[in-house]
Amino acid sequence: MTGFVTENLHELAFQHNKLARAPMRLTNVEARIFALCLACLHQESQELTIEVNVKDVGQARNGEAYERVRDGCKGLTSNPVQIETVDSQSGLRTYVTTPLFAELRLEEGSGLLTGSFNEKLRQHLLQLKQEFTRCEVQTLLTLKSAYAHRLYWVLKSWEKPLGTVTLDRQELRDMLQGREQPQSYPLWADFKRFILEPAMKELQGVDWDVQYQEKRRGRTVTSVTFTIPVEKPERVERIQKAGKLSPEEAEQYKAALKSKYQPLYEQYMRMQLDFKLTEPQARQVCDAIASLDMYNKLTKALYDVQLARVNNVPIKNLAAYTVNLIKEALPGIFK
């Protein structure tokens, strides 16, 4: 992804709505680590493992970067998230409290943060088919404050189909600050000035014209109604030009590829999961395969990559190495 050192970040990050809306207290560093870790996950994979380059967490000199990341890891692993579910028949609520990560490992000198999300959160992170929130990672990682990160996820979770949501004042506080007491800025005027307004300004600064209106009972603010705009046409056009598919288009493409030739679909998924190609790259390869001979050449190229890995051939960038071998096998496939 442009502008980031971490390899193979995905263009979109996903969470189940329940996780996106869960009360969560994060520091700025923790919010950035969390976003980068989400960008490591692939929706069609079974893997909850992550690998993030420390440089992407924030600019710092000497050992400061490791100290910042170390402190962020400590906060993320020691501060559990609480997810609420409601029984559709009885209306009774269940609160599940669990850590976000099973492990975060930082080895000084490696430049990498590795680990895995908590297995208990698998249903909230992978194979999401409904009631999920997706965010453009490039946009998410331009946000500087943890409150902007949290508000972005919360409001995105109501972007479609409603486009509007009214949140109780305390509910909004909990989503942005967590339920730990005492919360910062207990007076609404201070919360608005130091948390809500700066976060709103950041969201509007990434070309997302979300607005809000306070609801009052007498002189007391009781709730906040947010108006969440539909993506601007020029923004959608830019995404399409970049070769991205919407989740709906991606599902349609995979279904069409399966019906066309099941083995080619399997290679399409392998190129992303095992060889770390981006979805547009894998799709470009599959779209160019027009004969059994071309398919066999692709299979041979991927086999050669696997053979090189088994024989410990130095491969600095797996995706780039794979693309080069595919280019050699199928000249002109990448334009």
Protein Blocks (a to p, Z undefined) as FASTA:
>chain_A
ZZiabghiafbdcddfklmmpccdddfklmmmmmmmmmmpcfkbmbfbdcddfklnogce
hjlmmmmmmmmmmmmmmmccddddddfklopacdddddfbfbdcddehjlpacddddfkl
mmmmgopabhpacddfklmmmpmbfklmmmmmmmmmmmpanlpacddfklmmmmmnojad
cdehkbfklmmmmmmmmmmmmmmmnopacddddddehjacfbdcdddddddfklmmmmmm
nopacfklmmmmmmmmmmmommlmmmmmmmmmmnopafklmmmmmmmpcbfklmmmmmmm
mmmmmmmmmnopacfblmlmmmmmmmmmmghkaZZ
